Amino acid sequence: MEIKNNKIIIGTAQFSNNYGLQNYSNTIKEKFDILNKVIHYKCHGIDTALNYDQSQKNIGNWLSKNSNKIKIYTKIIGKKNIKQMELSFQKCLSELKSENIEGLLFHNQDSIKFKETKLFAEKILNNKKINKIGISIYDSYAIPDNTEINFLQIPGSIFNQKFLKSKKLHKYIDKGGEVHIRSIFIQGLLLTAPHKIPKKLQKLQEPLKKFHMLCNENNFDPITVAAQSIKELIPNFKLVIGIDKPSQFDKVMNKINKKIDQEVIRKAIKIGEKYTDILWDPRNWNSLIK
């Protein structure tokens, strides 16, 4: 059940200020140390976005000092205005200090239906500014029927299995589409001790407790169980993992590929199936809980 390092993409939303459950802000040195470890561990690449605060500029400064050919993925908003998209994308390249990158995603999942977005995507593909075009999606209806969209970024975790079990998604993969799975740790919630989760998420304490109890009883780290369960549900994927600090990077890479009992994976998946809730989606944390 190995998840090879070259299937791992390091997300950089954490390079923005106070991102995630722990609201941790890493220093410039920590950011650069994290990026250096992407090379050290021979990871597949780096995921960023135009709206991730100073993320692209930090990556660009790092890239300018490193000759390593690391794959970069970024995101912009798809619009019905080609000029605006061109300006946004050019700003990405400028901040990243790159002439071309591996892939561009559109944040809004329906934007690829716009004629203008399609024309813009074709233009930058033909100009070799990117190798792949993708969309970041939240709903299964947005999964394309063909691979003109080269890759998708989707949320997925033990407690959010809907996408991972989608027949439409697996058909997309069978046709040659590439899938990047984000949020397997649910912005750190899955790795947080149940008694330490915020009061606003107390509804999730019981299922989280059951998950941690399963891990503890079988002497497996939650990182291992979370990652290997995803591998069980969707074997052919790339994994987008957010990292707060360099020491966390080392821990994740050490734990993610530990050998694990298949029965533990089966039980973890069963827990996730039983305790579905809209609060497992971080988009709902602010809007539904006051």
GIPE-V576258 format. One record per residue. N is the residue number from 1. RES is the residue in one letter. SS is DSSP state (helix for helix, strand for strand, loop for the rest). OMEGA is omega in degrees with one decimal (none if undefined). BURIAL is 1 if it has 16 or more other ideal C-beta (glycine too) atoms within 10 Angstrom, else 0. Layout:
{{N	RES	SS	OMEGA	BURIAL} {N	RES	SS	OMEGA	BURIAL}}
//
This chain:
{{1	M	loop	-175.2	0} {2	E	loop	171.2	0} {3	I	loop	-173.5	1} {4	K	loop	-178.8	0} {5	N	helix	-178.6	0} {6	N	helix	173.1	0} {7	K	helix	-174.6	0} {8	I	strand	176.9	1} {9	I	strand	-179.2	1} {10	I	strand	177.9	1} {11	G	strand	-175.8	1} {12	T	loop	172.3	1} {13	A	helix	178.6	1} {14	Q	helix	177.1	1} {15	F	helix	173.8	1} {16	S	loop	-178.2	1} {17	N	loop	171.1	0} {18	N	loop	178.3	0} {19	Y	strand	171.3	1} {20	G	loop	-174.3	1} {21	L	loop	-175.3	1} {22	Q	loop	-179.3	0} {23	N	loop	-178.3	0} {24	Y	strand	176.6	0} {25	S	loop	-179.7	0} {26	N	loop	-178.9	1} {27	T	loop	176.6	0} {28	I	helix	179.2	0} {29	K	helix	178.8	0} {30	E	helix	177.9	1} {31	K	helix	-179.3	1} {32	F	helix	177.6	1} {33	D	helix	177.3	1} {34	I	helix	180.0	1} {35	L	helix	176.5	1} {36	N	helix	-179.9	0} {37	K	helix	173.8	1} {38	V	helix	177.2	1} {39	I	helix	-177.1	0} {40	H	helix	-176.8	0} {41	Y	loop	179.0	0} {42	K	loop	178.0	0} {43	C	loop	-176.8	1} {44	H	loop	-176.3	1} {45	G	strand	-176.0	1} {46	I	strand	177.8	1} {47	D	strand	178.9	1} {48	T	loop	179.2	1} {49	A	loop	180.0	1} {50	L	loop	-176.7	1} {51	N	loop	175.7	0} {52	Y	loop	174.9	1} {53	D	loop	-177.5	0} {54	Q	loop	-173.6	1} {55	S	helix	-176.9	1} {56	Q	helix	-179.9	1} {57	K	helix	177.9	1} {58	N	helix	179.5	1} {59	I	helix	178.9	1} {60	G	helix	177.4	1} {61	N	helix	178.0	1} {62	W	helix	-179.4	1} {63	L	helix	-178.3	1} {64	S	loop	-179.9	0} {65	K	loop	-177.9	0} {66	N	loop	-178.1	0} {67	S	loop	-178.8	0} {68	N	loop	178.4	0} {69	K	loop	179.5	0} {70	I	loop	-178.4	1} {71	K	strand	-179.3	1} {72	I	strand	174.2	1} {73	Y	strand	175.1	1} {74	T	strand	-174.8	1} {75	K	strand	171.6	1} {76	I	strand	176.2	1} {77	I	loop	175.0	0} {78	G	loop	-176.6	1} {79	K	loop	174.0	1} {80	K	loop	-178.9	0} {81	N	loop	-175.8	0} {82	I	helix	-177.6	0} {83	K	helix	179.4	0} {84	Q	helix	178.8	0} {85	M	helix	178.0	1} {86	E	helix	179.3	0} {87	L	helix	178.9	0} {88	S	helix	-178.2	1} {89	F	helix	178.9	1} {90	Q	helix	176.7	0} {91	K	helix	176.5	0} {92	C	helix	-178.8	1} {93	L	helix	179.9	1} {94	S	helix	-179.7	0} {95	E	helix	179.7	1} {96	L	helix	-178.8	1} {97	K	loop	-176.8	0} {98	S	loop	176.4	1} {99	E	loop	177.5	0} {100	N	loop	-179.9	0} {101	I	strand	-177.7	1} {102	E	strand	-174.8	1} {103	G	strand	175.4	1} {104	L	strand	175.3	1} {105	L	strand	169.9	1} {106	F	strand	-179.6	1} {107	H	loop	-174.4	1} {108	N	loop	-168.5	1} {109	Q	loop	-178.5	1} {110	D	loop	-173.0	0} {111	S	helix	-177.5	1} {112	I	helix	176.4	1} {113	K	helix	179.5	0} {114	F	loop	177.4	1} {115	K	helix	-177.6	0} {116	E	helix	-179.9	1} {117	T	helix	178.3	1} {118	K	helix	-179.9	1} {119	L	helix	178.3	0} {120	F	helix	179.5	1} {121	A	helix	178.7	1} {122	E	helix	-177.1	0} {123	K	helix	-176.5	0} {124	I	helix	172.7	1} {125	L	helix	-179.3	0} {126	N	helix	179.5	0} {127	N	loop	178.5	0} {128	K	loop	175.9	0} {129	K	loop	175.5	1} {130	I	strand	175.2	1} {131	N	strand	-175.6	0} {132	K	strand	175.5	1} {133	I	strand	-177.6	1} {134	G	strand	174.5	1} {135	I	strand	174.8	1} {136	S	strand	-172.4	1} {137	I	strand	179.7	1} {138	Y	loop	-176.0	0} {139	D	loop	-174.8	0} {140	S	helix	-180.0	0} {141	Y	helix	-176.8	0} {142	A	helix	178.1	1} {143	I	loop	-176.9	1} {144	P	loop	179.5	1} {145	D	loop	179.8	0} {146	N	loop	-176.1	0} {147	T	loop	170.5	0} {148	E	loop	165.9	0} {149	I	loop	-169.9	1} {150	N	loop	-179.2	1} {151	F	strand	179.9	1} {152	L	strand	168.4	1} {153	Q	strand	-174.6	1} {154	I	strand	173.0	1} {155	P	strand	177.5	1} {156	G	loop	178.0	1} {157	S	strand	176.3	1} {158	I	loop	-178.1	1} {159	F	loop	175.8	1} {160	N	strand	-172.4	1} {161	Q	loop	-172.4	1} {162	K	loop	179.7	0} {163	F	loop	-172.2	1} {164	L	loop	-179.6	1} {165	K	loop	-176.3	0} {166	S	loop	177.2	0} {167	K	helix	179.8	0} {168	K	helix	178.7	0} {169	L	helix	-179.4	1} {170	H	helix	174.8	1} {171	K	helix	178.0	0} {172	Y	helix	178.7	1} {173	I	helix	-179.8	1} {174	D	helix	179.3	0} {175	K	loop	178.4	0} {176	G	loop	178.3	0} {177	G	loop	-178.4	1} {178	E	strand	-177.9	1} {179	V	strand	174.6	1} {180	H	strand	-178.1	1} {181	I	strand	179.6	1} {182	R	strand	171.6	1} {183	S	loop	179.9	1} {184	I	loop	176.8	1} {185	F	loop	176.9	1} {186	I	loop	-179.1	1} {187	Q	loop	176.7	1} {188	G	loop	-178.3	1} {189	L	helix	-175.8	1} {190	L	helix	-177.6	1} {191	L	helix	-178.1	1} {192	T	loop	175.7	1} {193	A	loop	-175.0	0} {194	P	helix	-177.8	1} {195	H	helix	-179.1	0} {196	K	helix	-178.9	0} {197	I	loop	-178.7	1} {198	P	loop	-179.5	0} {199	K	helix	-178.3	0} {200	K	helix	179.6	0} {201	L	helix	-177.3	1} {202	Q	helix	178.5	0} {203	K	helix	-177.4	0} {204	L	helix	-174.1	1} {205	Q	helix	-176.5	0} {206	E	helix	177.2	0} {207	P	helix	178.1	1} {208	L	helix	178.1	1} {209	K	helix	179.2	0} {210	K	helix	178.7	1} {211	F	helix	-179.4	1} {212	H	helix	178.0	1} {213	M	helix	177.4	0} {214	L	helix	179.0	1} {215	C	helix	-177.3	1} {216	N	helix	-178.8	0} {217	E	helix	-177.7	0} {218	N	loop	175.1	0} {219	N	loop	175.5	0} {220	F	loop	176.3	1} {221	D	loop	176.6	1} {222	P	helix	176.7	1} {223	I	helix	-178.5	1} {224	T	helix	-176.7	1} {225	V	helix	-179.7	1} {226	A	helix	-177.1	1} {227	A	helix	-177.1	1} {228	Q	helix	176.5	1} {229	S	helix	176.0	1} {230	I	helix	179.3	1} {231	K	helix	179.0	1} {232	E	helix	-175.6	1} {233	L	helix	-177.6	1} {234	I	loop	-171.8	1} {235	P	loop	-173.8	0} {236	N	loop	-176.1	0} {237	F	loop	168.0	1} {238	K	strand	-171.3	1} {239	L	strand	177.6	1} {240	V	strand	-176.6	1} {241	I	strand	175.9	1} {242	G	strand	-178.0	1} {243	I	loop	178.7	1} {244	D	loop	-174.6	1} {245	K	loop	-175.7	1} {246	P	helix	-179.3	1} {247	S	helix	177.1	0} {248	Q	helix	177.5	1} {249	F	helix	-179.8	1} {250	D	helix	-178.9	0} {251	K	helix	-179.2	0} {252	V	helix	-177.9	1} {253	M	helix	178.1	1} {254	N	helix	-173.6	0} {255	K	helix	-167.4	1} {256	I	loop	-175.8	1} {257	N	loop	174.9	1} {258	K	loop	177.2	0} {259	K	loop	-174.0	0} {260	I	loop	178.8	1} {261	D	loop	-179.9	0} {262	Q	helix	-180.0	0} {263	E	helix	177.4	0} {264	V	helix	177.1	1} {265	I	helix	-179.4	1} {266	R	helix	-179.4	0} {267	K	helix	178.5	1} {268	A	helix	178.9	1} {269	I	helix	178.3	1} {270	K	helix	177.8	0} {271	I	helix	-179.9	1} {272	G	helix	179.0	1} {273	E	helix	-174.9	0} {274	K	helix	-172.2	0} {275	Y	loop	176.0	1} {276	T	loop	-179.9	0} {277	D	loop	-179.4	0} {278	I	helix	179.9	0} {279	L	helix	173.6	1} {280	W	helix	176.0	1} {281	D	loop	-177.0	1} {282	P	loop	177.7	1} {283	R	loop	-176.9	0} {284	N	helix	-174.3	0} {285	W	helix	-178.8	0} {286	N	helix	-173.6	0} {287	S	helix	-175.1	0} {288	L	helix	-176.3	0} {289	I	loop	179.7	0} {290	K	loop	none	0}}
//
